[in-house]
Amino acid sequence: MWIWQQADWPKFHWNISRVDALIRQVYFNQGQLLGKQMLSHDDSQLTSAAALDTLLANIIHSSAIEGEKLNAASVRSSLAKKLGVSEDKPYPTTAQTDGLADIMLDALKNLDTELTLERILGWHKQLFPQGYTLLNPVIGGVLRGDTPMQVVSGRIDKPTVHFETPSRATLDAELSQFIEWFNASRQDLGLDPLIRAAITHLWFVTLHPLDDGNGRITRLLTDLALAQAEKRSIRFYAMSVSILARRQAYYDILESTQRGNVDITPWLVWFFETLNDCLLNAMADVNKTLLKTQYWQNVDQSLLSQEQAKVLNRMLDGDFELGMNSSQYQKVAKVSRATATRHLAQMVEQGFLVKADAGGRSTRYLLPSGQ
């Protein structure tokens, strides 16, 4: 029996004692990340660029979860155009990348706009702007047809059924109930906004109302719910990145939850653990930015050649954690062996790098302690 066949569907319940600490950790990490981000980007231009990078990561990774590889440069240019962020070399955009940028920005900027079926279907239409083709037999902007839909894997003659959707006959009523709940629950003081985001994800993906794109629309709705929870359109973490990193576990927890009853405690635990992982990774990236900024503020950059600055930036970004040797410097800086040796010696003398203890031809050079 599927979860939507339970007599008490969709009256979800959970063991708050198992998720309370995780929720508090999410709120703590969100605050930490926001504070660090404000320290690392103290002007609006840098903040806009950081927000663009987050939106880009969300779009690219959400599609990658479904096995679709997007052109990141094209998506970035679409987002930059919509956000008014200037690019040195804009990449050509397409109807698809412009549509992906539009729906992401609609979800995150229009937090107070009521969710409607028309809005959801509008997002879906922009996911599939080309319309029905032999290569892509999906009509954007319409609900799935009458044929029962199953999520399957394995051999064609002996498929494994992971999930079966609610029937088309009940779909309209099910969607109406979900949309009504989504709009009303935002004012429900008894429902934690983060739990609301997790329920949004599970409920919509279980309805599976579309022929294709259900996962991407689900994650878009989740982003909307998370933005509403934080009351912020600009966020600096992309949950789809961590979901992609745990893709098999994601499918496994969805399947086990959809095969179970309306006690969704395991799903909530997984959701909040993944969200915390996402926040911690985002904070690690911001810490690198802060260290990089601090480093450049404390050195005389005029002493460096363009090649030396390029190498230092790579090292500050976390590359060459075990140190860089002369041949690696040659490749990154695109200089001769003699120039690489001279550059490295200069950087040690001027305090930009330190020599590792081991010597000889494999001598490695490290950033000074604390960087």
DRENNU-982897 format. One line per 4 residues: their letters; for each residue x, y, z of C-alpha. Coordinates in pm, whole numbers, plus 50000, padded with zeros to 5 digits. Example, Ala and Ser with C-alpha at 12.3 -4.5 7.8 and 13.67 -1.06 7.14 Angstrom:
AS) 51230/49550/50780 ~ 51367/49894/50714
! end
This chain:
MWIW) 50000/50000/50000 ~ 50132/50344/49903 ~ 50125/50636/50145 ~ 49852/50812/49947
QQAD) 49630/50504/49986 ~ 49637/50529/50366 ~ 49300/50615/50523 ~ 49450/50914/50703
WPKF) 49641/51054/50404 ~ 49759/51334/50403 ~ 49740/51389/50780 ~ 50113/51359/50837
HWNI) 50254/51319/51185 ~ 50603/51281/51330 ~ 50804/51228/51645 ~ 50913/51580/51735
SRVD) 51174/51451/51981 ~ 51366/51296/51689 ~ 51371/51611/51477 ~ 51372/51899/51726
ALIR) 51751/51908/51773 ~ 51805/51888/51396 ~ 51568/52179/51337 ~ 51743/52391/51597
QVYF) 52075/52308/51432 ~ 51938/52422/51094 ~ 51830/52757/51238 ~ 52169/52799/51407
NQGQ) 52358/52716/51088 ~ 52138/52949/50881 ~ 52224/53235/51117 ~ 52593/53149/51114
LLGK) 52600/53134/50735 ~ 52420/53464/50696 ~ 52660/53636/50935 ~ 52968/53496/50763
QMLS) 52828/53584/50421 ~ 52773/53945/50525 ~ 53133/53963/50649 ~ 53273/53821/50327
HDDS) 53060/54034/50093 ~ 53028/54383/50231 ~ 52898/54549/49916 ~ 52584/54493/49712
QLTS) 52767/54395/49393 ~ 52949/54109/49563 ~ 52630/54001/49740 ~ 52446/53989/49406
AAAL) 52726/53780/49255 ~ 52714/53538/49550 ~ 52335/53511/49521 ~ 52371/53444/49148
DTLL) 52619/53163/49217 ~ 52373/53005/49463 ~ 52084/53025/49217 ~ 52304/52878/48945
ANII) 52409/52589/49168 ~ 52047/52516/49256 ~ 51934/52507/48892 ~ 52231/52303/48765
HSSA) 52221/52047/49046 ~ 51842/52009/49049 ~ 51855/51916/48680 ~ 52156/51690/48739
IEGE) 51956/51492/48997 ~ 51728/51394/48706 ~ 52026/51314/48482 ~ 52003/51632/48274
KLNA) 52325/51825/48214 ~ 52268/52194/48152 ~ 52507/52444/47999 ~ 52617/52627/48313
ASVR) 52752/52930/48125 ~ 52421/52980/47945 ~ 52218/52945/48267 ~ 52453/53189/48441
SSLA) 52410/53448/48167 ~ 52031/53410/48184 ~ 52040/53468/48561 ~ 52282/53761/48528
KKLG) 52055/53926/48272 ~ 51750/53889/48500 ~ 51940/54009/48810 ~ 52115/54298/48638
VSED) 52461/54157/48713 ~ 52718/54258/48450 ~ 52934/53991/48285 ~ 53263/54044/48104
KPYP) 53176/53784/47841 ~ 52804/53695/47841 ~ 52727/53350/47702 ~ 52440/53299/47453
TTAQ) 52116/53210/47630 ~ 51827/52990/47517 ~ 51452/52980/47579 ~ 51518/52696/47823
TDGL) 51788/52873/48025 ~ 51586/53196/48032 ~ 51287/52995/48151 ~ 51488/52824/48425
ADIM) 51611/53163/48545 ~ 51257/53305/48539 ~ 51098/53030/48746 ~ 51377/53024/49003
LDAL) 51354/53400/49049 ~ 50974/53388/49061 ~ 50988/53127/49337 ~ 51245/53314/49545
KNLD) 51152/53678/49486 ~ 50774/53658/49499 ~ 50747/53504/49843 ~ 50407/53654/49916
TELT) 50248/53564/49583 ~ 49978/53302/49634 ~ 50056/52957/49503 ~ 49807/52851/49236
LERI) 49782/52566/48989 ~ 49832/52821/48712 ~ 50161/52932/48868 ~ 50286/52574/48896
LGWH) 50187/52495/48538 ~ 50351/52819/48422 ~ 50677/52700/48579 ~ 50633/52364/48409
KQLF) 50578/52527/48070 ~ 50905/52715/48108 ~ 51082/52389/48191 ~ 50971/52256/47851
PQGY) 50951/52564/47625 ~ 51001/52372/47301 ~ 50666/52190/47327 ~ 50601/51836/47210
TLLN) 50872/51682/46989 ~ 50973/51326/46906 ~ 51288/51370/47113 ~ 51100/51535/47398
PVIG) 50739/51413/47407 ~ 50637/51635/47699 ~ 50385/51916/47671 ~ 50478/52183/47920
GVLR) 50208/52344/48129 ~ 49958/52058/48148 ~ 49889/51786/48402 ~ 49973/51424/48326
GDTP) 49735/51210/48125 ~ 49507/50922/48218 ~ 49769/50647/48187 ~ 49878/50528/48534
MQVV) 50229/50650/48612 ~ 50494/50440/48783 ~ 50855/50506/48880 ~ 51042/50194/48767
SGRI) 51393/50063/48711 ~ 51554/49744/48585 ~ 51470/49528/48284 ~ 51179/49619/48057
DKPT) 51033/49268/48091 ~ 51084/49253/48471 ~ 51076/49611/48600 ~ 51106/49702/48966
VHFE) 50826/49938/49066 ~ 50953/50196/49315 ~ 50639/50406/49327 ~ 50295/50440/49173
TPSR) 50123/50777/49159 ~ 49768/50859/49268 ~ 49516/50804/48988 ~ 49440/51081/48740
ATLD) 49077/51074/48851 ~ 49168/51204/49197 ~ 49461/51426/49095 ~ 49272/51755/49060
AELS) 49122/51726/49407 ~ 49457/51616/49553 ~ 49635/51914/49399 ~ 49369/52156/49520
QFIE) 49411/52019/49872 ~ 49790/52056/49854 ~ 49776/52413/49720 ~ 49518/52518/49978
WFNA) 49737/52371/50254 ~ 50053/52537/50119 ~ 49894/52882/50124 ~ 49717/52841/50459
SRQD) 50001/52667/50644 ~ 50229/52968/50614 ~ 50013/53133/50881 ~ 50000/52821/51100
LGLD) 50192/52915/51414 ~ 50182/52554/51530 ~ 50375/52426/51227 ~ 50748/52493/51214
PLIR) 50829/52657/50876 ~ 51113/52410/50817 ~ 50882/52113/50871 ~ 50643/52283/50629
AAIT) 50922/52289/50367 ~ 50994/51918/50419 ~ 50623/51831/50393 ~ 50594/52043/50078
HLWF) 50871/51838/49917 ~ 50727/51498/50009 ~ 50364/51581/49937 ~ 50413/51732/49591
VTLH) 50657/51470/49466 ~ 50414/51201/49586 ~ 50130/51355/49384 ~ 50362/51349/49079
PLDD) 50113/51559/48881 ~ 50319/51609/48565 ~ 50443/51389/48282 ~ 50801/51503/48349
GNGR) 50977/51760/48564 ~ 50808/51658/48890 ~ 51136/51648/49082 ~ 51249/51989/48957
ITRL) 50914/52153/49036 ~ 50917/51981/49377 ~ 51259/52124/49458 ~ 51148/52466/49332
LTDL) 50851/52457/49570 ~ 51087/52349/49847 ~ 51312/52648/49774 ~ 51005/52872/49790
ALAQ) 50903/52724/50126 ~ 51258/52759/50264 ~ 51277/53121/50148 ~ 50941/53187/50314
AEKR) 51072/53023/50631 ~ 51371/53258/50636 ~ 51169/53554/50506 ~ 51457/53619/50267
SIRF) 51465/53615/49887 ~ 51846/53604/49886 ~ 51992/53284/50026 ~ 52347/53158/50008
YAMS) 52298/52782/50003 ~ 52158/52545/49743 ~ 51996/52234/49889 ~ 51994/52061/49550
VSIL) 52375/52040/49572 ~ 52355/51820/49882 ~ 52061/51620/49745 ~ 52265/51540/49433
ARRQ) 52558/51430/49652 ~ 52315/51191/49827 ~ 52105/51106/49524 ~ 52067/50733/49589
AYYD) 51984/50795/49955 ~ 51733/51056/49836 ~ 51555/50805/49616 ~ 51573/50540/49888
ILES) 51416/50758/50159 ~ 51144/50875/49922 ~ 51061/50517/49828 ~ 51054/50390/50187
TQRG) 50841/50687/50296 ~ 50600/50650/50005 ~ 50562/50280/50084 ~ 50486/50356/50449
NVDI) 50221/50524/50658 ~ 50176/50893/50733 ~ 50438/50893/51010 ~ 50705/51084/50817
TPWL) 50967/51106/51093 ~ 51242/50925/50891 ~ 51183/51159/50597 ~ 51210/51467/50820
VWFF) 51532/51335/50976 ~ 51685/51280/50631 ~ 51566/51619/50504 ~ 51710/51814/50798
ETLN) 52036/51618/50803 ~ 52079/51695/50433 ~ 51989/52061/50484 ~ 52242/52089/50768
DCLL) 52507/51927/50549 ~ 52429/52182/50280 ~ 52462/52472/50525 ~ 52792/52342/50665
NAMA) 52937/52306/50315 ~ 52823/52658/50229 ~ 52989/52788/50547 ~ 53313/52610/50456
DVNK) 53309/52790/50120 ~ 53247/53125/50290 ~ 53531/53057/50535 ~ 53764/53010/50239
TLLK) 53647/53344/50099 ~ 53706/53515/50434 ~ 54056/53368/50465 ~ 54132/53469/50109
TQYW) 54016/53826/50172 ~ 54216/53843/50495 ~ 54526/53711/50319 ~ 54517/53971/50042
QNVD) 54454/54251/50292 ~ 54775/54162/50478 ~ 55018/54136/50186 ~ 55166/54376/49933
QSLL) 55018/54256/49604 ~ 55237/54494/49404 ~ 55531/54258/49468 ~ 55363/53979/49271
SQEQ) 55360/53904/48903 ~ 55032/53813/48735 ~ 55136/53445/48731 ~ 55227/53445/49099
AKVL) 54893/53603/49196 ~ 54709/53343/48986 ~ 54884/53056/49165 ~ 54820/53205/49508
NRML) 54450/53243/49428 ~ 54433/52877/49332 ~ 54599/52777/49659 ~ 54370/53006/49860
DGDF) 54072/52842/49690 ~ 54178/52513/49844 ~ 54370/52359/49556 ~ 54707/52194/49631
ELGM) 54628/52133/49999 ~ 54948/51929/50033 ~ 55150/52211/49885 ~ 55267/52299/49535
NSSQ) 55590/52186/49374 ~ 55781/52347/49091 ~ 55633/52136/48811 ~ 55278/52212/48928
YQKV) 55362/52582/48934 ~ 55489/52552/48577 ~ 55159/52403/48459 ~ 54931/52646/48642
AKVS) 55132/52961/48565 ~ 55230/52842/48215 ~ 55596/52940/48260 ~ 55932/52769/48208
RATA) 56098/52553/48474 ~ 56357/52822/48544 ~ 56090/53090/48583 ~ 55886/52864/48812
TRHL) 56189/52807/49035 ~ 56266/53180/49046 ~ 55903/53277/49117 ~ 55872/53029/49402
AQMV) 56200/53144/49558 ~ 56080/53506/49542 ~ 55747/53417/49703 ~ 55924/53241/49990
EQGF) 56163/53533/50039 ~ 55872/53782/50043 ~ 55664/53571/50282 ~ 55385/53470/50045
LVKA) 55477/53101/50077 ~ 55682/52880/50306 ~ 55892/52577/50216 ~ 55778/52240/50344
DAGG) 56037/52046/50547 ~ 56111/51796/50270 ~ 56365/51925/50021 ~ 56509/51818/49689
RSTR) 56337/51807/49353 ~ 56000/51739/49516 ~ 56013/52044/49742 ~ 55664/52166/49818
YLLP) 55556/52519/49897 ~ 55271/52600/50133 ~ 55070/52901/50235 ~ 55188/53044/50568
SGQ) 55031/52891/50878 ~ 54679/53016/50940 ~ 54591/53055/50573
! end
